Amino acid sequence: MDGKMLARLGAVVFVSLAITATAIEMARKETVPDTEHARAVEPARDPLRDGQRRCQQLGQAAASDAACLRVWAESRDRFLGRAPAPAIPPTKGQ
């Protein structure tokens, strides 16, 4: 068998595999999700996120706003996976 014949045989095998794969893909039936009963799911409101939005809208004034400082501390604690800091630190006399 010479090189030309081997190249032709390889090309015929390749083309036949490509045609077979195309026929299988075209014969496959696609399942369409049932959108008739689908409904929009509204995410639960997150008060922390609302506070962050409020602070974002305040701009530079948010740096001196006590509520924004509290929101940022809570956000940082949530991100780092820490328990939130107590609102009022205990005194030594108690």
Secondary structure, 3 states (H helix, E strand, C coil): CCHHHHHHHHHHHHHHHHHHHHHHHHHCCCCCCCCCCCCCCCCCCCHHHHHHHHHHHHHHHHHHCHHHHHHHHHHHHHHHCCCCCCCCCCCCCC
